[in-house]
């Protein structure tokens, strides 16, 4: 499924899709974040509600972005379209979380052994362990990063199918996704320097670029 489309072209396409839609996209992104933060603040059940609502809201956000970058009708209400495929969204989200947790177990075991059995306090060893974990988990995160995009793009897909299809789409494209992420590092630093103000525009731009990355794989991969 490897695509040869230059990463720079992906961001150009994202900006073209957002042209004329910046205000709406910022509003949709803001509503998405406010809803997630809002359910998290519910007493006692906040974390559980966030877990339940994160998946359909993320899928709805992706449906909106897919329509935007494809220059299709993109009403604000698309943000809630993930609830139409609530079961698949939630199952896919939980399946990915479970897989990520399983990959984290060996690092948890090593950490426990080093700390409790050998009482390791060397900063160098802990730094190496953290760097190893990052080096392993970033490709794993990439591997499953497109599963919810598949759910957003195909209402008939099931959770396991979405995960498998996402993995297939990522084959040969890890480097391209990494390069796409890196293109936004400077923007993120600029966002910090502006006390987060520029993130208002950066967030939809970044998400739209990842959406174009997915869309490119489905058409040119």
C-alpha positions in Angstrom: 0.0 0.0 0.0 3.1 2.3 -0.2 2.4 5.7 -1.7 4.9 7.9 -3.5 3.1 11.1 -2.9 5.6 13.6 -1.3 4.8 14.5 2.3 4.9 18.2 1.3 2.0 17.6 -1.1 0.0 16.1 1.7 0.1 19.3 3.8 -0.6 21.4 0.7 -3.8 19.3 0.1 -4.7 19.7 3.7 -4.5 23.5 3.4 -6.5 23.5 0.2 -9.2 21.4 1.9 -9.3 23.8 4.8 -9.5 26.9 2.5 -12.9 28.4 3.2 -13.4 26.0 6.1 -10.9 27.3 8.7 -13.5 28.9 10.9 -15.8 25.9 10.9 -13.0 23.5 11.4 -11.7 25.4 14.4 -15.2 25.3 15.8 -15.6 21.6 15.3 -12.2 21.0 16.8 -13.0 23.2 19.8 -16.4 21.4 20.3 -14.6 18.1 20.1 -12.1 19.1 22.8 -14.7 20.8 25.0 -16.9 17.7 25.0 -14.0 15.4 25.9 -12.9 17.6 28.7 -16.5 18.1 29.8 -17.3 14.4 30.2 -13.9 14.0 32.0 -15.0 16.5 34.7 -18.2 14.6 35.5 -17.8 13.5 39.2 -16.9 9.8 39.8 -17.7 8.7 36.3 -15.6 11.1 34.3 -12.8 8.8 33.2 -15.3 6.1 32.2 -17.4 8.5 30.2 -14.3 9.9 28.5 -13.4 6.3 27.5 -16.9 5.7 26.1 -17.3 9.0 24.3 -13.7 9.4 23.0 -14.2 6.8 20.2 -17.4 8.0 18.5 -16.3 11.7 18.9 -13.0 10.9 17.3 -14.7 9.0 14.5 -17.1 11.9 14.0 -14.2 14.3 13.9 -12.5 12.2 11.3 -15.7 11.9 9.2 -15.9 15.7 9.2 -12.2 16.0 8.2 -12.5 13.4 5.4 -15.4 15.4 3.9 -13.4 18.6 4.3 -10.2 17.4 2.5 -12.3 15.7 -0.2 -14.2 19.0 -0.7 -17.5 17.4 0.1 -20.4 18.7 2.1 -19.1 19.0 5.7 -21.8 20.2 8.1 -20.9 20.7 11.8 -23.2 17.8 12.6 -20.7 15.4 11.2 -18.9 15.6 14.5 -21.6 13.5 16.0 -21.8 11.0 13.1 -19.6 8.6 15.0 -22.5 7.8 17.3 -24.2 6.2 14.3 -21.5 3.5 14.4 -21.0 3.7 18.2 -20.4 -0.1 18.7 -17.7 -0.4 16.0 -16.1 2.9 17.1 -15.9 1.8 20.7 -14.8 -1.8 20.0 -12.0 -0.6 17.7 -10.8 2.0 20.2 -10.8 -0.5 23.0 -9.1 -3.2 20.9 -6.3 -0.7 20.0 -5.9 0.3 23.7 -5.7 -3.4 24.7 -3.0 -4.1 22.1 -1.0 -1.1 23.2 -1.3 -2.2 26.8 0.0 -5.7 25.9 3.0 -4.1 24.3 3.6 -2.1 27.5 3.6 -5.1 29.8 7.2 -6.1 29.1 8.4 -2.6 30.0 6.3 -2.7 33.2 7.8 -6.0 34.2 11.4 -4.8 33.5 10.7 -1.6 35.4 9.4 -3.6 38.4 12.3 -6.0 38.4 14.9 -3.2 38.1 13.3 -1.1 40.9 12.1 -3.7 43.4 14.5 -6.7 42.8 17.8 -4.9 41.9 17.1 -1.4 43.4 18.5 0.2 40.3 18.9 4.0 40.7 21.3 4.7 37.8 19.8 7.6 35.7 21.6 6.1 32.6 19.8 2.8 32.9 16.4 4.5 33.4 17.1 6.8 30.5 18.0 3.8 28.2 14.8 2.0 29.3 12.7 5.1 28.5 14.4 5.6 25.1 13.9 1.9 24.3 10.2 2.1 25.2 9.8 5.2 23.0 11.6 3.5 20.1 9.3 0.5 20.3 6.0 2.3 21.1 6.1 4.9 18.3 6.1 2.4 15.5 3.4 0.5 17.3 1.3 3.6 17.6 1.8 4.2 13.9 0.8 0.7 13.1 -2.7 1.2 14.6 -3.1 4.9 13.9 -5.4 4.5 10.9 -7.9 2.0 12.3 -10.4 4.7 13.4 -10.0 6.4 10.0 -11.2 3.1 8.4 -14.2 3.1 10.7 -15.0 6.7 9.8 -14.6 6.0 6.1 -16.5 2.7 5.9 -19.7 2.4 8.1 -20.0 -1.3 7.3 -16.6 -2.3 8.6 -16.2 -4.3 11.9 -13.6 -3.6 14.6 -11.1 -6.3 13.8 -11.5 -5.6 10.0 -10.7 -1.9 10.7 -7.6 -2.8 12.6 -6.4 -5.2 10.0 -7.1 -2.7 7.2 -5.3 0.0 9.0 -2.3 -2.2 9.4 -2.3 -3.0 5.7 -2.5 0.7 4.8 0.5 1.5 7.0 2.8 -1.1 5.3 5.8 0.7 3.8 4.5 4.1 5.0 5.9 4.4 8.5 8.7 6.7 7.4 6.3 8.9 5.5 4.0 9.3 8.6 7.1 10.0 10.7 8.2 12.7 8.3 4.7 14.2 8.3 4.8 14.3 12.1 8.2 16.0 12.1 6.9 18.7 9.7 4.8 20.0 12.6 7.5 20.0 15.3 8.4 23.6 14.4 4.8 24.6 14.5 4.3 23.0 17.9 7.3 24.9 19.3 5.8 28.1 17.8 2.5 27.2 19.5 4.3 27.0 22.9 6.0 30.4 22.3 2.6 31.9 21.5 1.2 30.5 24.8 -0.9 28.1 22.8 -2.7 30.7 20.8 -1.5 29.3 17.4 -2.7 25.8 18.3 -6.2 27.1 17.4 -5.1 26.9 13.8 -2.4 24.2 14.2 -4.8 21.5 15.5 -7.2 21.4 12.5 -4.2 21.8 10.1 -2.4 18.8 11.7 -5.5 16.6 11.9 -6.4 17.5 8.3 -2.9 16.6 7.2 -3.1 13.1 8.8 -6.5 12.7 7.2 -5.0 13.5 3.8 -2.3 11.0 4.5 -5.0 8.3 5.0 -6.9 9.5 2.0 -3.8 9.3 -0.1 -3.1 5.7 0.9 -6.7 4.6 0.0 -6.4 6.2 -3.5 -2.7 6.1 -4.4 -1.3 3.3 -2.2 
